[in-house]
Amino acid sequence: MSRQFRVRPQQARTLKELVVASGRGRGTDVWALQDVSFSVSPGEAVGLVGRNGSGKTTLLKLLAQIMRPSSGQIAIGGRVGALLELGAGFHPDFSGRENVYLNGSIYGLGRRTIRERMDEIVGFAGLEDEIDLPVRTYSSGMAMRLGFAVAAHIEADILLLDEVFAVGDEAFQRKCFGKIFEFRERGGTIVFVSHDASAVERLCERAVLLRGGRVELDAPTHDVILRYHQLLAGERDPDERGAGLREWGTGEARIDEVRLLGPEGEERRQLLAGEPLALALRV
């Protein structure tokens, strides 16, 4: 499956800009995803990792059927609940309660069903005192909590989550994890995007690494996170790695080199939590 976008010149605001733009063509075609192929079994939790611009959010939007692939097909079985962008689907001038009804209808729930679940949704979000205020008065954390609460209470078969823990306090993050694990235990399927490697490892037994819109690796989560960190380390500027270093002491002894060694004695730039390490110093 692939997805292409056309990047057009900036919209003309004057007649002169319109004439100039007409000579620049119709824009440039950019491939956000190319030849992406993988499957997710019922009850499985899969993480999507990669640098910004690698195609993670575009892939989730395709899975949520917000957009269609330029080529290829996507087969999905079951009701999909998605939390893709902070406040997506919320009308800023509607109250939190009205937006719950709005979001619920988008997910295909009837008004009666939403009304029956309203107290549970509001209680989970912790917005009992603010639920009748306009959403534009909410903080980013409050909007995220309400969005997650709606997505988590629609009895979906599949949950698509994009950086759901990027905002919100620690207590609510624990509550979210509890709800997600409860969803998994019921046999729900999860596709989870996050830059937090520990969250991906905690939730997902398998992960897919996207690089430049293509699948770089589809493997157990630990292996994918390790490869992701290796890519990040290899792409850093050497000058950046030494930024902030300082000297101190009398200079009678000097550490000329420090190397970080992995479990097999190989030189490494980064290690995962729990891995054994050794330091080699040249003095």
Buried (B, 14 or more C-beta within 10 A) or exposed (E): BBBBBEEEBEEEEEEEEEEEBEEEEEEEEEBBBBEBEEEBEEBBBBBBBBBEEBBBBBBBBBBBEBEEBBEBEEEBEEEBBBBBBBBBBBBEEBBBBBBBBBBBEEBEBEEEBBEEBBEEBBEBBBBEEBBEBBBEEBEEBBBBBBBBBBBBBBBBBBBBBBBBBEBBEEEBBEBBBEBBBEBBEEEBBBBBBBBBBEBBBBBBEBBBBBBBBBBBBBBEBBBBBBBBBEBEEEEEEEEEEEEEEEEEEEEEEEEEEEEBBBEEEEEBEBBBEEEEEEEEEEE
